[in-house]
Amino acid sequence: MKKRMPLLIVLLLGAILFTACATHSLENVTGLPGFLKGLLHGFILLFSFIGSLFTDYEIYAFPNAGGWYDFGFLLGVMMFFGGGGAKARC
């Protein structure tokens, strides 16, 4: 346990350092993306990720409407990637 403590401290400090850099401007925000846009963004996640590798495109809308956008995003990802339960048969 004592050997892992310095590594844990370094990882925690690194996480705090990198989250301090995450800022977004909330000026002139109109029409926050809600459930339907979250569903669409979740469904096209793979294509958005590939596009974000080559351009300045974000795969997750900010700012968004909160929980409903997150729920739609999750459902969209599950619909595109199969939901995870299709191959779970015994």
Secondary structure as a PSIPRED ss2 file (coil, helix, strand):
# PSIPRED VFORMAT (PSIPRED V4.0)

   1 M C   1.000  0.000  0.000
   2 K C   1.000  0.000  0.000
   3 K C   1.000  0.000  0.000
   4 R H   0.000  1.000  0.000
   5 M H   0.000  1.000  0.000
   6 P H   0.000  1.000  0.000
   7 L H   0.000  1.000  0.000
   8 L H   0.000  1.000  0.000
   9 I H   0.000  1.000  0.000
  10 V H   0.000  1.000  0.000
  11 L H   0.000  1.000  0.000
  12 L H   0.000  1.000  0.000
  13 L H   0.000  1.000  0.000
  14 G H   0.000  1.000  0.000
  15 A H   0.000  1.000  0.000
  16 I H   0.000  1.000  0.000
  17 L H   0.000  1.000  0.000
  18 F H   0.000  1.000  0.000
  19 T H   0.000  1.000  0.000
  20 A C   1.000  0.000  0.000
  21 C C   1.000  0.000  0.000
  22 A C   1.000  0.000  0.000
  23 T C   1.000  0.000  0.000
  24 H C   1.000  0.000  0.000
  25 S C   1.000  0.000  0.000
  26 L C   1.000  0.000  0.000
  27 E C   1.000  0.000  0.000
  28 N C   1.000  0.000  0.000
  29 V C   1.000  0.000  0.000
  30 T C   1.000  0.000  0.000
  31 G C   1.000  0.000  0.000
  32 L C   1.000  0.000  0.000
  33 P C   1.000  0.000  0.000
  34 G C   1.000  0.000  0.000
  35 F H   0.000  1.000  0.000
  36 L H   0.000  1.000  0.000
  37 K H   0.000  1.000  0.000
  38 G H   0.000  1.000  0.000
  39 L H   0.000  1.000  0.000
  40 L H   0.000  1.000  0.000
  41 H H   0.000  1.000  0.000
  42 G H   0.000  1.000  0.000
  43 F H   0.000  1.000  0.000
  44 I C   1.000  0.000  0.000
  45 L H   0.000  1.000  0.000
  46 L H   0.000  1.000  0.000
  47 F H   0.000  1.000  0.000
  48 S H   0.000  1.000  0.000
  49 F H   0.000  1.000  0.000
  50 I H   0.000  1.000  0.000
  51 G H   0.000  1.000  0.000
  52 S H   0.000  1.000  0.000
  53 L H   0.000  1.000  0.000
  54 F H   0.000  1.000  0.000
  55 T C   1.000  0.000  0.000
  56 D C   1.000  0.000  0.000
  57 Y C   1.000  0.000  0.000
  58 E C   1.000  0.000  0.000
  59 I C   1.000  0.000  0.000
  60 Y C   1.000  0.000  0.000
  61 A C   1.000  0.000  0.000
  62 F C   1.000  0.000  0.000
  63 P C   1.000  0.000  0.000
  64 N C   1.000  0.000  0.000
  65 A C   1.000  0.000  0.000
  66 G C   1.000  0.000  0.000
  67 G H   0.000  1.000  0.000
  68 W H   0.000  1.000  0.000
  69 Y H   0.000  1.000  0.000
  70 D H   0.000  1.000  0.000
  71 F H   0.000  1.000  0.000
  72 G H   0.000  1.000  0.000
  73 F H   0.000  1.000  0.000
  74 L H   0.000  1.000  0.000
  75 L H   0.000  1.000  0.000
  76 G H   0.000  1.000  0.000
  77 V H   0.000  1.000  0.000
  78 M H   0.000  1.000  0.000
  79 M H   0.000  1.000  0.000
  80 F H   0.000  1.000  0.000
  81 F H   0.000  1.000  0.000
  82 G C   1.000  0.000  0.000
  83 G C   1.000  0.000  0.000
  84 G C   1.000  0.000  0.000
  85 G C   1.000  0.000  0.000
  86 A C   1.000  0.000  0.000
  87 K C   1.000  0.000  0.000
  88 A C   1.000  0.000  0.000
  89 R C   1.000  0.000  0.000
  90 C C   1.000  0.000  0.000
